[in-house]
Amino acid sequence: MDDNNDDFSYDRCDKAYEKYVMDKYYEDLDGYYGSIQKFKNYEELLLLTHQEDTKHKLKNIVFALMKAVVQLKCKEVSFKFDFKLGPYESWIDIADYFNSNHVGTVYRILIDEDAIVCVLLN
């Protein structure tokens, strides 16, 4: 092998190609159990998931988030807190309620810095 071409040795090019292939692979997975979908608008979330709008707005949001994880084929879905719908404590309470009574081993409802998050566990 020529000394001037050491920078372009087969191993180095091969590793660069492997990195390109893996980056492309993970890029293709976005949106398929890879990306995080974030919602800010209550009506948009309910419309997308066909969730019935009842007087229990926070429950509607959590049920819609669980539906959105499946429909959008993503690992996490979040809804930015809207404090017009309830104080911070009520968001924590609804997450605790769903984690204790509804979600089991499939979903987990978490509280992020500024959002309520539904995570698909399996």
Helices and strands as residue ranges (DSSP letters): G 3-8, H 10-29, E 36-39, H 42-49, H 57-72, E 76-80, H 88-101, E 107-111, E 115-120
